[in-house]
Amino acid sequence: MLGSFPDPRNSYGRILLFKISLFVAMVGLAVYNRYALVSRMKSEPAKSLGTLSRNVALEQIIGFGVLMDVSALGLMDPYA
């Protein structure tokens, strides 16, 4: 829609870049959960399960932040 990299000098670009960074953090946390914690559950199940449940809650909070950013972007003019 923008045709190029978001411009961090306007508010639309800043919010879009923030949304992208939140999304990358959420996916990174999911990858960590999948490959690091799930494999560690065999050796340390109690500790890994506690960490996994904390990380899933954090993923949900970050996901909520992504949704809030999307709702803000939907109300803004990207060309202003």
C-alpha positions as CSV (number, residue, x, y, z in Angstrom):
1,M,0.0,0.0,0.0
2,L,2.9,2.4,0.8
3,G,5.1,1.2,-2.1
4,S,8.3,1.5,-0.1
5,F,9.7,1.3,3.4
6,P,7.6,3.0,6.0
7,D,8.7,6.6,6.7
8,P,9.5,6.9,10.5
9,R,9.1,10.6,10.3
10,N,5.3,10.5,10.2
11,S,3.0,8.9,12.7
12,Y,1.6,6.2,10.3
13,G,5.2,5.0,9.6
14,R,6.1,4.9,13.2
15,I,3.1,2.9,14.2
16,L,3.6,0.5,11.3
17,L,7.2,0.0,12.2
18,F,6.2,-0.6,15.8
19,K,3.6,-3.2,14.7
20,I,6.2,-5.0,12.6
21,S,8.6,-5.1,15.5
22,L,5.9,-6.4,17.8
23,F,5.1,-9.1,15.3
24,V,8.7,-10.1,14.8
25,A,9.1,-10.3,18.6
26,M,5.9,-12.5,18.9
27,V,7.2,-14.9,16.1
28,G,10.6,-15.0,17.7
29,L,9.2,-15.9,21.0
30,A,7.0,-18.6,19.4
31,V,10.1,-20.0,17.6
32,Y,12.0,-20.1,20.9
33,N,9.1,-21.8,22.6
34,R,8.8,-24.4,19.9
35,Y,12.5,-25.3,19.4
36,A,14.1,-24.6,22.7
37,L,11.5,-25.2,25.4
38,V,9.7,-28.1,23.8
39,S,12.9,-30.0,23.4
40,R,13.9,-29.2,27.0
41,M,10.6,-30.5,28.4
42,K,12.0,-34.1,28.3
43,S,14.8,-33.3,30.7
44,E,13.2,-30.6,32.9
45,P,9.4,-30.8,32.5
46,A,8.3,-28.7,35.5
47,K,10.7,-25.8,34.9
48,S,10.1,-25.8,31.1
49,L,6.3,-25.9,31.5
50,G,6.4,-22.9,33.8
51,T,8.6,-21.0,31.4
52,L,6.4,-22.0,28.5
53,S,3.2,-20.9,30.1
54,R,4.8,-17.5,31.0
55,N,6.0,-17.1,27.4
56,V,2.6,-18.0,25.9
57,A,1.0,-15.4,28.1
58,L,3.7,-12.9,26.9
59,E,2.9,-13.9,23.3
60,Q,-0.8,-13.2,23.9
61,I,0.0,-9.7,25.3
62,I,2.2,-8.9,22.3
63,G,-0.5,-10.2,20.0
64,F,-3.0,-7.8,21.7
65,G,-0.5,-5.0,21.1
66,V,-0.3,-6.0,17.4
67,L,-4.1,-5.9,17.2
68,M,-4.2,-2.4,18.8
69,D,-1.7,-1.1,16.3
70,V,-3.7,-2.6,13.4
71,S,-6.8,-0.9,14.7
72,A,-5.0,2.4,15.0
73,L,-3.5,2.0,11.5
74,G,-7.0,1.4,10.1
75,L,-8.1,4.8,11.3
76,M,-5.1,6.7,9.9
77,D,-4.3,8.0,6.4
78,P,-1.1,6.4,5.2
79,Y,-0.4,9.3,2.9
80,A,-0.8,12.2,5.3
